[in-house]
Amino acid sequence: MGAMTPSKPTADRAYAHVRERLLDGRYPGGELLSERAVATELGLSNTPVREAFLRLQAEGFLRLYPKRGALVVPVTPGEAHAVLQARLLMELFALDALAARGPEAMRQAAETLPQAANDAPDGASSRLALDVARAFHTQLMRAGGNPVLARLHENLWDQQIRIAAASTAGPGHAADDLDEHAAITEAIRRGDGTAARALLTRHVAAVLHRIGLAGGSALLPPVA
């Protein structure tokens, strides 16, 4: 036990490093990661990186191949649809609960949503879009007033952030994502729950469209 203790902080560091890059898309699905390359990047031995890879394999992010490396498990189309449908259902519920409290409550909620989209430079980065997306959707759920659903939504975020990262990586996609959040915010500010609902549904469908998947359901119709 004592011999393992010194390696734990470095294993945790390697785990956090690789996991962050898996989640934000810097290690895309299908890429083969080298234990040695990650260890060199971090200035560590191979052992803590191997421990990190094993943890990430248990979580479903990696598939290990002895002497070859660790394959980043791609997000499947079925998983993308299921996760985004679950997210949309929760966010629509939050929007409806907010709208039921009236236009003034909606206006106040709009003031708490991130405004970065209005100030974003041309060619906004995928990283900025991801940060805004997380803050936007998290705050929208809080505005719905149901802390249990807000926690469930937060727990779902790690499952869908790889989808969000892929959807903002293409040319112009990050700016599109930011513009969609700004449009939803403006509808909420006007107290127009119907428009906000439609824009939110269209936004989530657009995320699927940007990663090459059509909506294909009543909840997530194809993007025109």
DODRENSE-490968 format. One record per residue: residue in three letters; chain; x, y, z of N, C-alpha, C, O, CB in turn. Coordinates in steps of 0.2 Angstrom, whole numbers, plus 5000, padded with zeros to 4 digits. Glycine has a CB too. Layout:
NODE   type   mol     nu     nv     nw    cau    cav    caw     cu     cv     cw     ou     ov     ow    cbu    cbv    cbw
NODE    ALA     A      X      Y      Z      X      Y      Z      X      Y      Z      X      Y      Z      X      Y      Z
...
END
This chain:
NODE   type   mol     nu     nv     nw    cau    cav    caw     cu     cv     cw     ou     ov     ow    cbu    cbv    cbw
NODE    MET     A   5004   4994   5000   5000   5000   5000   5004   5006   5000   5003   5011   4996   4995   5000   5006
NODE    GLY     A   5010   5006   5004   5014   5012   5005   5017   5014   4998   5018   5020   4997   5019   5011   5010
NODE    ALA     A   5019   5009   4994   5023   5010   4988   5018   5013   4983   5021   5016   4978   5025   5003   4985
NODE    MET     A   5012   5012   4984   5007   5015   4979   5005   5023   4980   5003   5026   4976   5001   5011   4978
NODE    THR     A   5006   5025   4987   5004   5031   4989   5007   5037   4985   5003   5041   4983   5005   5032   4996
NODE    PRO     A   5014   5037   4984   5017   5042   4981   5014   5043   4973   5014   5049   4971   5024   5042   4980
NODE    SER     A   5012   5038   4970   5010   5038   4963   5003   5041   4962   5001   5043   4957   5011   5032   4960
NODE    LYS     A   4999   5041   4968   4992   5043   4967   4991   5050   4965   4987   5051   4960   4988   5042   4974
NODE    PRO     A   4994   5055   4968   4993   5062   4965   4995   5062   4958   4992   5066   4954   4998   5067   4969
NODE    THR     A   5001   5059   4955   5002   5059   4948   4997   5056   4944   4996   5058   4938   5009   5057   4947
NODE    ALA     A   4995   5050   4947   4989   5047   4943   4983   5051   4942   4980   5051   4937   4988   5040   4946
NODE    ASP     A   4981   5054   4948   4976   5059   4947   4977   5065   4942   4972   5067   4939   4974   5062   4954
NODE    ARG     A   4983   5067   4942   4985   5072   4938   4984   5070   4930   4981   5073   4926   4992   5075   4939
NODE    ALA     A   4987   5064   4929   4986   5061   4922   4979   5060   4920   4977   5061   4915   4990   5055   4922
NODE    TYR     A   4975   5057   4925   4968   5056   4924   4964   5063   4922   4961   5063   4917   4965   5053   4930
NODE    ALA     A   4965   5068   4926   4962   5074   4925   4964   5077   4918   4960   5080   4915   4963   5079   4931
NODE    HIS     A   4970   5077   4917   4973   5079   4910   4970   5076   4904   4967   5079   4900   4980   5078   4910
NODE    VAL     A   4970   5069   4904   4967   5065   4899   4959   5066   4898   4956   5067   4893   4969   5058   4899
NODE    ARG     A   4956   5066   4904   4949   5066   4904   4946   5073   4901   4941   5073   4898   4946   5065   4911
NODE    GLU     A   4950   5078   4903   4948   5085   4901   4948   5085   4893   4944   5088   4890   4952   5091   4904
NODE    ARG     A   4953   5082   4890   4954   5082   4883   4949   5078   4880   4948   5079   4874   4961   5081   4881
NODE    LEU     A   4947   5072   4883   4942   5068   4880   4936   5072   4880   4932   5071   4875   4942   5062   4884
NODE    LEU     A   4934   5075   4885   4928   5079   4886   4927   5085   4881   4922   5086   4878   4926   5081   4893
NODE    ASP     A   4932   5088   4880   4932   5094   4876   4934   5093   4869   4934   5098   4865   4936   5100   4879
NODE    GLY     A   4935   5087   4867   4936   5085   4860   4943   5086   4857   4945   5084   4852   4932   5090   4856
NODE    ARG     A   4948   5088   4862   4955   5088   4859   4958   5081   4858   4962   5080   4854   4959   5092   4865
NODE    TYR     A   4955   5076   4861   4956   5069   4860   4950   5066   4856   4945   5064   4860   4958   5065   4866
NODE    PRO     A   4949   5067   4850   4943   5065   4847   4942   5057   4846   4946   5054   4847   4942   5068   4840
NODE    GLY     A   4935   5055   4846   4934   5048   4845   4938   5045   4839   4938   5048   4834   4926   5048   4844
NODE    GLY     A   4940   5039   4840   4944   5036   4835   4951   5037   4836   4955   5033   4833   4942   5038   4829
NODE    GLU     A   4954   5042   4840   4961   5043   4840   4964   5038   4845   4961   5036   4850   4962   5050   4843
NODE    LEU     A   4970   5036   4843   4974   5031   4847   4979   5035   4851   4983   5038   4849   4977   5025   4843
NODE    LEU     A   4978   5035   4858   4983   5038   4862   4989   5034   4864   4988   5028   4866   4979   5040   4869
NODE    SER     A   4994   5037   4865   5000   5033   4867   5002   5035   4874   5002   5041   4876   5006   5036   4862
NODE    GLU     A   5003   5030   4878   5004   5030   4885   5011   5034   4886   5011   5039   4890   5005   5023   4888
NODE    ARG     A   5016   5033   4882   5022   5036   4882   5022   5044   4880   5025   5048   4884   5027   5033   4878
NODE    ALA     A   5018   5045   4875   5017   5052   4873   5014   5056   4878   5016   5062   4879   5013   5052   4866
NODE    VAL     A   5008   5054   4881   5005   5057   4887   5010   5058   4893   5010   5064   4896   4999   5054   4889
NODE    ALA     A   5013   5053   4894   5018   5053   4900   5023   5059   4899   5025   5063   4903   5021   5047   4901
NODE    THR     A   5026   5059   4892   5031   5064   4891   5028   5071   4891   5032   5076   4893   5034   5063   4884
NODE    GLU     A   5022   5072   4889   5019   5078   4889   5018   5081   4896   5019   5087   4897   5012   5078   4885
NODE    LEU     A   5017   5076   4900   5016   5078   4907   5022   5078   4912   5022   5080   4917   5010   5074   4911
NODE    GLY     A   5027   5075   4909   5034   5075   4913   5033   5069   4918   5036   5070   4923   5035   5081   4916
NODE    LEU     A   5029   5064   4917   5028   5059   4921   5031   5052   4919   5033   5052   4913   5021   5058   4923
NODE    SER     A   5031   5047   4923   5033   5040   4921   5027   5037   4917   5021   5040   4918   5036   5036   4926
NODE    ASN     A   5027   5032   4914   5022   5028   4911   5017   5026   4916   5011   5025   4915   5024   5023   4907
NODE    THR     A   5019   5024   4922   5014   5021   4927   5008   5025   4929   5003   5022   4928   5018   5019   4933
NODE    PRO     A   5009   5031   4931   5003   5035   4932   4998   5036   4926   4992   5036   4927   5004   5042   4935
NODE    VAL     A   5001   5036   4920   4997   5037   4914   4993   5030   4913   4987   5030   4911   5001   5039   4908
NODE    ARG     A   4996   5025   4914   4993   5018   4913   4987   5018   4918   4982   5015   4916   4998   5012   4915
NODE    GLU     A   4988   5020   4924   4983   5020   4929   4977   5024   4927   4971   5022   4928   4985   5022   4936
NODE    ALA     A   4979   5030   4924   4973   5035   4922   4970   5031   4916   4963   5032   4916   4976   5041   4920
NODE    PHE     A   4973   5028   4912   4970   5025   4906   4965   5019   4908   4960   5018   4906   4975   5022   4901
NODE    LEU     A   4967   5016   4913   4963   5010   4916   4957   5013   4919   4951   5010   4918   4967   5006   4921
NODE    ARG     A   4957   5019   4923   4951   5022   4925   4946   5024   4920   4940   5023   4920   4953   5028   4930
NODE    LEU     A   4949   5027   4915   4945   5030   4909   4942   5024   4905   4937   5025   4902   4950   5034   4905
NODE    GLN     A   4946   5018   4905   4943   5013   4901   4937   5010   4905   4931   5009   4902   4948   5007   4901
NODE    ALA     A   4937   5010   4912   4932   5008   4916   4926   5013   4916   4920   5011   4916   4934   5008   4924
NODE    GLU     A   4927   5019   4914   4922   5024   4913   4919   5024   4906   4914   5028   4905   4924   5031   4915
NODE    GLY     A   4922   5020   4902   4919   5020   4895   4922   5024   4890   4920   5025   4884   4912   5020   4895
NODE    PHE     A   4927   5028   4892   4930   5033   4887   4935   5030   4883   4936   5032   4877   4933   5039   4891
NODE    LEU     A   4939   5025   4885   4945   5022   4882   4944   5015   4881   4940   5012   4885   4951   5024   4885
NODE    ARG     A   4947   5012   4876   4948   5005   4875   4955   5003   4874   4958   5005   4869   4943   5002   4869
NODE    LEU     A   4958   4999   4879   4965   4998   4879   4967   4992   4875   4964   4987   4875   4968   4997   4886
NODE    TYR     A   4972   4993   4871   4975   4988   4867   4983   4987   4869   4987   4992   4867   4974   4989   4859
NODE    PRO     A   4984   4982   4872   4991   4981   4874   4996   4982   4869   4996   4979   4863   4992   4974   4877
NODE    LYS     A   5002   4986   4870   5007   4987   4866   5005   4992   4860   5009   4993   4856   5010   4981   4863
NODE    ARG     A   4999   4994   4860   4997   4998   4854   4994   5005   4857   4996   5010   4854   4991   4995   4850
NODE    GLY     A   4991   5005   4862   4989   5012   4865   4981   5011   4867   4979   5006   4868   4989   5017   4860
NODE    ALA     A   4978   5017   4868   4972   5018   4871   4967   5021   4865   4969   5027   4863   4971   5021   4877
NODE    LEU     A   4962   5017   4863   4958   5020   4858   4952   5024   4861   4949   5022   4866   4954   5015   4854
NODE    VAL     A   4951   5031   4859   4946   5035   4861   4940   5032   4858   4939   5032   4852   4947   5042   4859
NODE    VAL     A   4935   5030   4863   4929   5027   4861   4924   5033   4858   4923   5037   4861   4925   5023   4867
NODE    PRO     A   4922   5032   4852   4918   5037   4849   4911   5037   4852   4909   5032   4854   4918   5036   4841
NODE    VAL     A   4908   5043   4852   4901   5044   4854   4897   5041   4848   4898   5043   4842   4899   5051   4855
NODE    THR     A   4892   5036   4849   4888   5033   4844   4882   5038   4842   4880   5042   4846   4886   5026   4846
NODE    PRO     A   4880   5037   4836   4874   5041   4834   4868   5040   4839   4864   5045   4841   4871   5040   4827
NODE    GLY     A   4867   5034   4841   4862   5032   4846   4863   5036   4853   4858   5038   4856   4861   5025   4847
NODE    GLU     A   4869   5036   4855   4870   5039   4862   4869   5047   4861   4867   5050   4865   4878   5038   4864
NODE    ALA     A   4871   5050   4855   4871   5057   4854   4863   5059   4855   4861   5063   4858   4874   5059   4848
NODE    HIS     A   4859   5055   4851   4852   5056   4851   4849   5055   4858   4845   5060   4860   4848   5051   4846
NODE    ALA     A   4851   5050   4861   4848   5049   4868   4850   5054   4873   4845   5057   4877   4850   5042   4871
NODE    VAL     A   4856   5056   4873   4858   5061   4878   4855   5068   4877   4853   5071   4881   4866   5061   4878
NODE    LEU     A   4855   5070   4870   4852   5076   4869   4845   5077   4869   4842   5082   4871   4854   5078   4861
NODE    GLN     A   4841   5071   4868   4834   5071   4870   4833   5072   4877   4828   5075   4879   4831   5064   4867
NODE    ALA     A   4837   5068   4881   4836   5069   4888   4837   5076   4891   4833   5079   4895   4840   5064   4892
NODE    ARG     A   4842   5079   4888   4844   5086   4890   4838   5091   4888   4836   5095   4892   4851   5088   4887
NODE    LEU     A   4836   5090   4882   4831   5094   4879   4824   5094   4883   4821   5099   4885   4829   5093   4872
NODE    LEU     A   4822   5088   4885   4816   5087   4889   4817   5091   4896   4812   5094   4898   4815   5079   4891
NODE    MET     A   4823   5090   4899   4824   5094   4905   4824   5101   4905   4821   5105   4909   4831   5091   4909
NODE    GLU     A   4827   5103   4899   4827   5111   4898   4821   5114   4896   4819   5119   4898   4832   5112   4893
NODE    LEU     A   4817   5110   4892   4810   5112   4891   4806   5113   4897   4802   5117   4898   4807   5108   4885
NODE    PHE     A   4806   5108   4901   4803   5108   4908   4805   5114   4912   4800   5118   4914   4804   5102   4912
NODE    ALA     A   4811   5116   4912   4813   5122   4915   4811   5128   4912   4809   5133   4916   4821   5122   4916
NODE    LEU     A   4811   5128   4906   4808   5134   4902   4800   5135   4904   4798   5141   4905   4809   5133   4895
NODE    ASP     A   4797   5129   4904   4789   5130   4905   4788   5132   4912   4784   5136   4914   4786   5123   4904
NODE    ALA     A   4792   5130   4917   4791   5132   4924   4793   5139   4925   4790   5143   4928   4796   5127   4928
NODE    LEU     A   4798   5141   4921   4800   5148   4921   4794   5153   4918   4793   5158   4921   4807   5150   4918
NODE    ALA     A   4792   5151   4913   4787   5155   4909   4780   5155   4913   4777   5160   4913   4785   5151   4902
NODE    ALA     A   4779   5150   4917   4773   5150   4922   4773   5155   4927   4768   5157   4930   4772   5143   4925
NODE    ARG     A   4779   5157   4929   4780   5162   4934   4779   5170   4931   4779   5174   4935   4787   5162   4937
NODE    GLY     A   4778   5170   4924   4777   5176   4921   4783   5180   4918   4788   5178   4919   4774   5181   4927
NODE    PRO     A   4781   5185   4914   4786   5189   4910   4792   5192   4914   4797   5192   4912   4783   5194   4906
NODE    GLU     A   4790   5195   4920   4795   5198   4924   4800   5193   4927   4806   5194   4927   4792   5201   4930
NODE    ALA     A   4798   5187   4929   4802   5182   4931   4807   5180   4925   4813   5178   4926   4799   5175   4933
NODE    MET     A   4804   5179   4919   4808   5178   4913   4813   5183   4912   4819   5181   4910   4803   5177   4907
NODE    ARG     A   4811   5189   4912   4816   5195   4911   4822   5194   4916   4828   5195   4914   4813   5201   4911
NODE    GLN     A   4820   5193   4922   4825   5193   4927   4830   5187   4926   4836   5187   4927   4822   5192   4934
NODE    ALA     A   4827   5181   4924   4831   5175   4922   4836   5177   4917   4841   5174   4917   4827   5169   4921
NODE    ALA     A   4833   5180   4912   4838   5182   4906   4844   5186   4908   4849   5185   4905   4834   5186   4901
NODE    GLU     A   4843   5190   4913   4849   5194   4915   4854   5189   4918   4860   5191   4919   4847   5199   4920
NODE    THR     A   4852   5183   4920   4857   5179   4923   4861   5174   4918   4866   5171   4920   4854   5174   4929
NODE    LEU     A   4858   5174   4912   4861   5170   4907   4867   5173   4904   4868   5179   4904   4856   5168   4901
NODE    PRO     A   4873   5169   4902   4879   5172   4900   4878   5177   4894   4874   5175   4889   4884   5167   4899
NODE    GLN     A   4881   5182   4894   4881   5187   4888   4886   5187   4884   4887   5191   4879   4880   5194   4891
NODE    ALA     A   4891   5182   4884   4897   5182   4880   4896   5182   4873   4900   5184   4869   4901   5176   4882
NODE    ALA     A   4890   5179   4871   4888   5179   4864   4888   5186   4861   4890   5187   4855   4882   5175   4862
NODE    ASN     A   4886   5191   4864   4885   5197   4862   4892   5201   4860   4893   5205   4856   4881   5202   4866
NODE    ASP     A   4897   5198   4864   4904   5202   4864   4909   5197   4860   4915   5199   4860   4906   5203   4871
NODE    ALA     A   4907   5191   4858   4912   5187   4855   4915   5189   4849   4911   5192   4845   4908   5180   4854
NODE    PRO     A   4921   5189   4848   4925   5191   4842   4923   5186   4836   4920   5181   4837   4932   5191   4843
NODE    ASP     A   4924   5189   4830   4923   5184   4824   4927   5178   4825   4933   5179   4827   4925   5188   4817
NODE    GLY     A   4925   5173   4822   4929   5166   4823   4929   5164   4830   4935   5162   4832   4936   5167   4820
NODE    ALA     A   4924   5165   4834   4924   5163   4841   4927   5156   4842   4925   5151   4838   4917   5164   4844
NODE    SER     A   4931   5154   4847   4934   5148   4847   4929   5143   4850   4924   5144   4853   4940   5148   4852
NODE    SER     A   4930   5136   4848   4926   5131   4851   4926   5131   4859   4921   5129   4862   4929   5124   4848
NODE    ARG     A   4932   5133   4862   4933   5133   4869   4928   5138   4872   4925   5136   4877   4940   5134   4871
NODE    LEU     A   4928   5144   4869   4923   5149   4872   4916   5147   4871   4912   5147   4876   4924   5155   4868
NODE    ALA     A   4914   5144   4865   4907   5141   4864   4906   5136   4869   4900   5136   4872   4907   5139   4857
NODE    LEU     A   4910   5132   4871   4909   5126   4876   4908   5129   4883   4903   5127   4886   4915   5121   4876
NODE    ASP     A   4912   5134   4885   4911   5137   4891   4905   5141   4892   4901   5140   4897   4917   5142   4892
NODE    VAL     A   4903   5144   4886   4896   5148   4886   4891   5143   4887   4886   5144   4890   4896   5153   4880
NODE    ALA     A   4891   5138   4883   4886   5133   4883   4885   5130   4890   4879   5129   4892   4887   5127   4878
NODE    ARG     A   4890   5128   4893   4889   5125   4900   4886   5130   4904   4881   5128   4908   4896   5122   4902
NODE    ALA     A   4888   5136   4904   4886   5141   4909   4878   5142   4907   4874   5143   4912   4890   5147   4909
NODE    PHE     A   4877   5143   4901   4870   5145   4898   4865   5139   4901   4860   5141   4904   4870   5145   4891
NODE    HIS     A   4867   5133   4899   4862   5128   4900   4861   5126   4907   4856   5124   4910   4864   5121   4896
NODE    THR     A   4867   5127   4911   4866   5126   4918   4862   5131   4922   4858   5129   4926   4873   5126   4921
NODE    GLN     A   4863   5137   4920   4859   5143   4923   4852   5142   4921   4847   5144   4925   4862   5149   4921
NODE    LEU     A   4850   5140   4915   4843   5139   4912   4840   5134   4917   4834   5135   4919   4843   5137   4905
NODE    MET     A   4843   5129   4918   4840   5124   4923   4839   5126   4930   4834   5125   4933   4845   5117   4923
NODE    ARG     A   4844   5130   4932   4843   5133   4939   4837   5138   4939   4833   5138   4944   4849   5137   4941
NODE    ALA     A   4836   5142   4933   4830   5146   4933   4824   5143   4933   4819   5146   4935   4831   5151   4927
NODE    GLY     A   4824   5136   4931   4818   5132   4931   4815   5131   4938   4809   5129   4939   4819   5126   4928
NODE    GLY     A   4820   5132   4943   4817   5131   4950   4817   5124   4953   4814   5123   4959   4811   5134   4951
NODE    ASN     A   4819   5119   4949   4819   5112   4952   4826   5110   4953   4829   5108   4948   4815   5107   4947
NODE    PRO     A   4829   5110   4959   4836   5108   4960   4837   5101   4959   4843   5099   4957   4837   5110   4968
NODE    VAL     A   4832   5096   4960   4834   5089   4958   4835   5089   4951   4840   5085   4949   4828   5085   4960
NODE    LEU     A   4831   5092   4946   4832   5091   4939   4839   5095   4937   4842   5093   4933   4826   5094   4935
NODE    ALA     A   4840   5100   4941   4846   5104   4939   4852   5100   4940   4857   5100   4937   4847   5111   4943
NODE    ARG     A   4852   5096   4946   4858   5091   4947   4858   5086   4942   4864   5084   4940   4857   5088   4954
NODE    LEU     A   4853   5083   4940   4853   5078   4935   4855   5080   4929   4859   5077   4925   4845   5075   4934
NODE    HIS     A   4853   5086   4927   4856   5089   4921   4864   5090   4921   4867   5089   4916   4852   5096   4920
NODE    GLU     A   4866   5093   4927   4873   5094   4928   4877   5087   4927   4882   5087   4924   4875   5097   4935
NODE    ASN     A   4874   5082   4930   4877   5075   4929   4877   5073   4922   4882   5069   4920   4874   5070   4934
NODE    LEU     A   4872   5075   4918   4872   5073   4911   4877   5077   4907   4879   5074   4901   4865   5074   4908
NODE    TRP     A   4880   5082   4909   4884   5086   4905   4890   5083   4903   4892   5084   4897   4886   5093   4909
NODE    ASP     A   4893   5079   4907   4900   5076   4905   4898   5071   4900   4903   5069   4895   4903   5072   4911
NODE    GLN     A   4892   5068   4899   4891   5063   4894   4890   5067   4887   4891   5064   4882   4884   5059   4896
NODE    GLN     A   4887   5073   4888   4886   5076   4881   4891   5082   4879   4890   5084   4874   4879   5079   4882
NODE    ILE     A   4896   5083   4884   4901   5088   4882   4905   5086   4876   4907   5091   4872   4905   5090   4888
NODE    ARG     A   4906   5080   4875   4910   5078   4869   4906   5079   4863   4909   5081   4857   4912   5070   4869
NODE    ILE     A   4899   5078   4863   4895   5080   4858   4895   5087   4856   4896   5090   4850   4887   5078   4859
NODE    ALA     A   4895   5091   4861   4895   5099   4861   4902   5101   4858   4902   5105   4853   4894   5102   4867
NODE    ALA     A   4907   5098   4860   4914   5099   4857   4914   5098   4850   4917   5102   4846   4919   5095   4861
NODE    ALA     A   4911   5092   4848   4911   5091   4841   4907   5095   4837   4909   5097   4831   4909   5083   4840
NODE    SER     A   4902   5098   4840   4897   5102   4836   4900   5109   4835   4897   5113   4831   4890   5102   4840
NODE    THR     A   4905   5111   4839   4907   5118   4838   4914   5118   4835   4917   5123   4835   4908   5121   4845
NODE    ALA     A   4917   5112   4833   4923   5112   4830   4924   5114   4823   4929   5116   4820   4926   5105   4831
NODE    GLY     A   4919   5114   4819   4919   5115   4812   4919   5123   4810   4918   5127   4815   4913   5112   4808
NODE    PRO     A   4921   5125   4804   4921   5132   4803   4914   5135   4804   4909   5133   4801   4923   5133   4795
NODE    GLY     A   4914   5141   4808   4908   5144   4809   4904   5141   4814   4899   5145   4816   4905   5145   4803
NODE    HIS     A   4905   5135   4816   4900   5132   4821   4900   5135   4828   4895   5135   4831   4902   5124   4821
NODE    ALA     A   4906   5137   4830   4906   5140   4837   4902   5147   4837   4898   5148   4842   4913   5142   4839
NODE    ALA     A   4903   5151   4832   4899   5157   4831   4892   5155   4831   4887   5159   4834   4901   5161   4825
NODE    ASP     A   4890   5150   4827   4883   5148   4826   4880   5146   4833   4874   5148   4835   4882   5142   4821
NODE    ASP     A   4884   5143   4837   4881   5140   4844   4880   5146   4848   4875   5147   4852   4887   5135   4847
NODE    LEU     A   4885   5151   4848   4884   5157   4852   4878   5161   4850   4874   5164   4854   4891   5161   4852
NODE    ASP     A   4877   5162   4844   4871   5165   4841   4865   5162   4843   4860   5166   4845   4871   5166   4834
NODE    GLU     A   4864   5156   4843   4858   5152   4845   4857   5153   4853   4851   5154   4854   4859   5144   4844
NODE    HIS     A   4862   5153   4857   4861   5155   4864   4858   5162   4865   4854   5163   4869   4867   5154   4868
NODE    ALA     A   4861   5167   4861   4859   5174   4861   4852   5174   4859   4848   5178   4862   4863   5178   4857
NODE    ALA     A   4849   5171   4854   4843   5171   4852   4838   5168   4857   4832   5171   4858   4842   5167   4845
NODE    ILE     A   4840   5163   4860   4835   5160   4866   4835   5165   4872   4829   5166   4874   4838   5153   4868
NODE    THR     A   4841   5168   4873   4841   5173   4879   4836   5179   4877   4832   5181   4882   4848   5175   4880
NODE    GLU     A   4836   5181   4871   4832   5187   4869   4825   5185   4870   4821   5189   4872   4834   5189   4862
NODE    ALA     A   4823   5179   4868   4816   5177   4868   4813   5177   4875   4808   5179   4877   4815   5170   4865
NODE    ILE     A   4818   5174   4880   4816   5174   4887   4816   5181   4890   4811   5182   4893   4822   5170   4891
NODE    ARG     A   4820   5185   4888   4820   5192   4890   4813   5196   4888   4810   5200   4892   4826   5196   4887
NODE    ARG     A   4811   5194   4882   4804   5197   4880   4798   5194   4883   4793   5196   4883   4803   5196   4872
NODE    GLY     A   4799   5188   4887   4794   5185   4890   4790   5180   4885   4784   5178   4887   4789   5190   4893
NODE    ASP     A   4793   5178   4880   4790   5174   4875   4792   5167   4876   4797   5165   4872   4792   5177   4868
NODE    GLY     A   4788   5163   4880   4790   5156   4881   4789   5152   4875   4793   5147   4874   4786   5154   4887
NODE    THR     A   4784   5153   4871   4783   5149   4865   4789   5150   4860   4792   5145   4858   4777   5151   4861
NODE    ALA     A   4792   5156   4859   4798   5157   4855   4804   5154   4858   4808   5151   4854   4799   5164   4853
NODE    ALA     A   4805   5155   4864   4811   5152   4868   4811   5144   4867   4816   5141   4866   4811   5154   4875
NODE    ARG     A   4805   5141   4868   4804   5134   4867   4806   5132   4860   4810   5127   4859   4797   5132   4868
NODE    ALA     A   4804   5135   4855   4805   5133   4848   4813   5134   4847   4816   5130   4843   4801   5138   4843
NODE    LEU     A   4815   5140   4849   4823   5141   4848   4827   5136   4851   4832   5134   4849   4824   5148   4850
NODE    LEU     A   4825   5134   4857   4829   5129   4861   4829   5122   4857   4834   5119   4857   4826   5128   4868
NODE    THR     A   4823   5120   4855   4822   5114   4851   4826   5114   4845   4830   5109   4843   4815   5113   4850
NODE    ARG     A   4826   5120   4842   4830   5121   4835   4837   5121   4837   4841   5118   4833   4828   5127   4832
NODE    HIS     A   4840   5124   4842   4847   5124   4844   4849   5117   4845   4855   5115   4843   4848   5128   4850
NODE    VAL     A   4846   5113   4849   4848   5106   4851   4848   5102   4844   4852   5097   4843   4843   5102   4856
NODE    ALA     A   4843   5103   4840   4843   5099   4834   4849   5101   4829   4852   5097   4826   4836   5100   4830
NODE    ALA     A   4851   5108   4830   4856   5110   4826   4863   5107   4828   4868   5106   4824   4857   5118   4826
NODE    VAL     A   4863   5106   4835   4869   5102   4838   4870   5096   4834   4876   5094   4832   4869   5102   4845
NODE    LEU     A   4865   5092   4834   4865   5085   4830   4867   5086   4823   4871   5083   4820   4858   5082   4831
NODE    HIS     A   4864   5091   4820   4865   5093   4813   4873   5094   4812   4876   5092   4807   4861   5098   4810
NODE    ARG     A   4876   5098   4816   4883   5100   4815   4888   5094   4816   4893   5095   4814   4884   5106   4820
NODE    ILE     A   4885   5089   4819   4890   5083   4820   4888   5078   4815   4890   5072   4815   4890   5080   4827
NODE    GLY     A   4884   5080   4810   4882   5075   4804   4876   5071   4805   4876   5066   4802   4888   5071   4803
NODE    LEU     A   4872   5072   4810   4866   5068   4812   4860   5072   4811   4859   5078   4813   4867   5065   4819
NODE    ALA     A   4855   5069   4808   4849   5072   4807   4845   5071   4813   4846   5067   4817   4845   5070   4801
NODE    GLY     A   4839   5075   4814   4835   5075   4820   4832   5068   4821   4833   5064   4825   4830   5080   4821
NODE    GLY     A   4827   5067   4816   4824   5061   4815   4819   5059   4820   4818   5053   4821   4829   5056   4815
NODE    SER     A   4816   5063   4824   4811   5062   4829   4807   5068   4830   4808   5073   4828   4814   5060   4836
NODE    ALA     A   4801   5066   4833   4796   5072   4834   4799   5077   4839   4798   5083   4838   4790   5069   4837
NODE    LEU     A   4803   5075   4844   4806   5079   4848   4812   5083   4845   4813   5089   4847   4809   5076   4854
NODE    LEU     A   4816   5080   4841   4822   5083   4838   4821   5083   4830   4824   5078   4827   4828   5080   4840
NODE    PRO     A   4817   5087   4827   4816   5087   4820   4822   5088   4816   4826   5092   4819   4810   5091   4818
NODE    PRO     A   4823   5086   4810   4828   5088   4806   4829   5096   4805   4824   5099   4805   4828   5085   4799
NODE    VAL     A   4835   5098   4805   4836   5105   4804   4835   5107   4796   4838   5104   4792   4843   5108   4806
NODE    ALA     A   4831   5112   4795   4830   5114   4788   4836   5117   4785   4836   5119   4779   4824   5119   4787
END
